């Protein structure tokens, strides 16, 4: 499995041209792009203002990058079926994210979530 | 007692304990229904007279940019990525005075909208966990409020950012020369058995009108109407008057539906902690700043 850890970049183009994910601080993220980050959870932070999932993932050259991936606040995430127990350190995950425009390893979790080989199906967003 | 019976008994006890914990926890941190849940909703039940008591929810203000009647967006909901200096071209413009326009440009919102900036560059009071004050607390992610009526007051409690309001209903007049404060000074009265009107004055000018960075002066006056249309709904309207910043009154919400939730609904807390926000800025907002020289 370790050899499969990596990052797959998918350009989704303008699929998100109509704002469906109005998010605090979204100006810094490239909403027209989706990246799949696959790696190992190092920390799960269930707190305000935004829930964070930190993931160590290897890039194409094999170097490990620590990604900081954010969701919404705990209340909104609870509405989508998340809890303080959704992730734990050591989980192998694959997360579709919207990456930062400046290419730092930071992103917003949006789309498919796979935890230890099993898809985590979210409830619809509240809005 | 056979080993098998012991195992079965233990399993049954574990299941009972687990079910008990589950039922117990269902009473706490309740999540309101989604917008989709109200798609075919119609008001129902006879409205009680002169009564706003209860847990009220609207999901309509989640994820929007500024006041509902004037979102800081172009037609079709476009422009949320921000970057503009002013709001030229938005679908429902505000009637700024020259002073209002100048004040708008000083406010740097991080919420979605045509003037959005990277969140580390915002001067939004919410980004520092400063008190939102009124009306910002009701124009941004209104979410769920708990309304309590006493013989002299209507109290509104919002676990979002820990906001509260006290609306006096004892017949007092608004202060003539108020010392401005975050939540202002609110007086309310029943126009008829189903229509409660609140007038609020004396808000601190440094607070924002909404999450899109709209300004106000200390001349701001806010009128709200809570119209109890049924047992399960209130129509909520809000109008701003501020001759310093706006050439005419501005309608913020127009008959926004507040849905009644069960009386035992436990609203989850959603507080702003300065230290948690600083951690977030260090880990997310600062690294994603597009132009590092602006740090």
Interface residues (C-beta under 8 A of the other chain):
Chain A: X17 X18 X19 X21 X22 X23 X24 X25 X26 X27 X28 X29 X31 X47 X48 X49 X50 X52 X68 X70 X73 X74 X75 X76 X78 X79 X100 X101 X102 X104 X106 X123 X124 X125 X126 X127
Chain B: X29 X31 X32 X34 X35 X36 X59 X60 X62 X63 X64 X65 X73 X76 X77 X78 X80 X81 X82 X83 X110 X111 X112 X116 X117 X118 X119 X268 X270 X271 X272 X273 X276 X277 X279 X280 X283 X284 X285 X287 X288 X289 X290 X292
